[in-house]
């Protein structure tokens, strides 16, 4: 049995998590996802009328962000 102990500091864990998240996000952005054009068309058909109404002053839009706490420590998602 080895007498060596391996401890990972919180800073290193955060840095590793940050790196993995950046790699994942880059992969998702670079991927040619199935249905991407369909989703883009749906978003455009939904957001374009809202944009026009907001520009005309008929509609007021507010964006709100709320944290959703994840299953693990320091994991937070926003909506």
Contact map, one row per residue, 1 for C-alpha under 8 A:
1110000000000000000000000000000000000000000000000000000000000000000000000000000
1111000000000000000000000000000000000000000000000000000000000000000000000000000
1111100000000000000000000000000000000000000000000000000000000000000000000000000
0111110000000000000000000000000000000000000000000000000000000000000000000000000
0011111000000000000000000000000000000000000000000000000000000000000000000000000
0001111100000000000000000000000000000000000000000000000000000000000000000000000
0000111110000000000000000000000000000000000000000000000000000000000000000000000
0000011111011000000000000000000000000000000000000000000000000000000000000000000
0000001111111000000000000000000000000000000000000000000000000000000000000000000
0000000111111100000000000000000000000000000000000000000000000000000000000000000
0000000011111110000000000000000000000000000000000000000000000000000000000000000
0000000111111111000000000000000000000000000000000000000000000000000000000000000
0000000111111111100000000000000000000000000000000000000000000000000000000000000
0000000001111111110000000000000000000000000000000000000000000000000000000000000
0000000000111111111000000000000000000000000000000000000000000000000000000000000
0000000000011111111100000000000000000000000000000000000000000000000000000000000
0000000000001111111110000000000000000000000000000000000000000000000000000000000
0000000000000111111111000000000000000000000000000000000000000000000000000000000
0000000000000011111111100000000000000000000000000000000000000000000000000000000
0000000000000001111111110000000000000000000000000000000000000000000000000000000
0000000000000000111111111000000000000000000000000000000000000000000000000000000
0000000000000000011111111100000000000000000000000000000000000000000000000000000
0000000000000000001111111110000000000000000000000000000000000000000000000000000
0000000000000000000111111111000000000000000000000000000000000000000000000000000
0000000000000000000011111111100000000000000000000000000000000000000000000000000
0000000000000000000001111111110000000000000000000000000000000000000000000000000
0000000000000000000000111111111000000000000000000000000000000000000000000000000
0000000000000000000000011111111000000000000000000000000000000000000000000000000
0000000000000000000000001111111000000000000000000000000000000000000000000000000
0000000000000000000000000111111100000000000000000000000000000000000000000000000
0000000000000000000000000011111110000000000000000000000000000000000000000000000
0000000000000000000000000000011111010000000000000000000000000000000000000000000
0000000000000000000000000000001111110000000000000000000000000000000000000000000
0000000000000000000000000000000111110000000000000000000000000000000000000000000
0000000000000000000000000000000011111110000000000000000000000000000000000000000
0000000000000000000000000000000111111111000000000000000000000000000000000000000
0000000000000000000000000000000000111111100000000000000000000000000000000000000
0000000000000000000000000000000000111111110000000000000000000000000000000000000
0000000000000000000000000000000000111111111000000000000000000000000000000000000
0000000000000000000000000000000000011111111100000000000000000000000000000000000
0000000000000000000000000000000000001111111110000000000000000000000000000000000
0000000000000000000000000000000000000111111111000000000000000000000000000000000
0000000000000000000000000000000000000011111111100000000000000000000000000000000
0000000000000000000000000000000000000001111111110000000000000000000000000000000
0000000000000000000000000000000000000000111111111000000000000000000000000000000
0000000000000000000000000000000000000000011111111100000000000000000000000000000
0000000000000000000000000000000000000000001111111110000000000000000000000000000
0000000000000000000000000000000000000000000111111111000000000000000000000000000
0000000000000000000000000000000000000000000011111111100000000000000000000000000
0000000000000000000000000000000000000000000001111111110000100000000000000000000
0000000000000000000000000000000000000000000000111111111000000000000000000000000
0000000000000000000000000000000000000000000000011111111100000000000000000000000
0000000000000000000000000000000000000000000000001111111111100000000000000000000
0000000000000000000000000000000000000000000000000111111111111000000000000000000
0000000000000000000000000000000000000000000000000011111111100000000000000000000
0000000000000000000000000000000000000000000000000001111111100000000000000000000
0000000000000000000000000000000000000000000000000000111111110000000000000000000
0000000000000000000000000000000000000000000000000000111111110000000000000000000
0000000000000000000000000000000000000000000000000100111111111000000000000000000
0000000000000000000000000000000000000000000000000000010011111100000000000000000
0000000000000000000000000000000000000000000000000000010000111110000000000000000
0000000000000000000000000000000000000000000000000000000000011111000000000000000
0000000000000000000000000000000000000000000000000000000000001111100000000000000
0000000000000000000000000000000000000000000000000000000000000111110000000000001
0000000000000000000000000000000000000000000000000000000000000011111000000000011
0000000000000000000000000000000000000000000000000000000000000001111100000000011
0000000000000000000000000000000000000000000000000000000000000000111110000001111
0000000000000000000000000000000000000000000000000000000000000000011111000001111
0000000000000000000000000000000000000000000000000000000000000000001111100111100
0000000000000000000000000000000000000000000000000000000000000000000111111111100
0000000000000000000000000000000000000000000000000000000000000000000011111010000
0000000000000000000000000000000000000000000000000000000000000000000001111110000
0000000000000000000000000000000000000000000000000000000000000000000001111110000
0000000000000000000000000000000000000000000000000000000000000000000011011111000
0000000000000000000000000000000000000000000000000000000000000000000011111111100
0000000000000000000000000000000000000000000000000000000000000000001111000111110
0000000000000000000000000000000000000000000000000000000000000000001111000011111
0000000000000000000000000000000000000000000000000000000000000000111100000001111
0000000000000000000000000000000000000000000000000000000000000001111100000000111
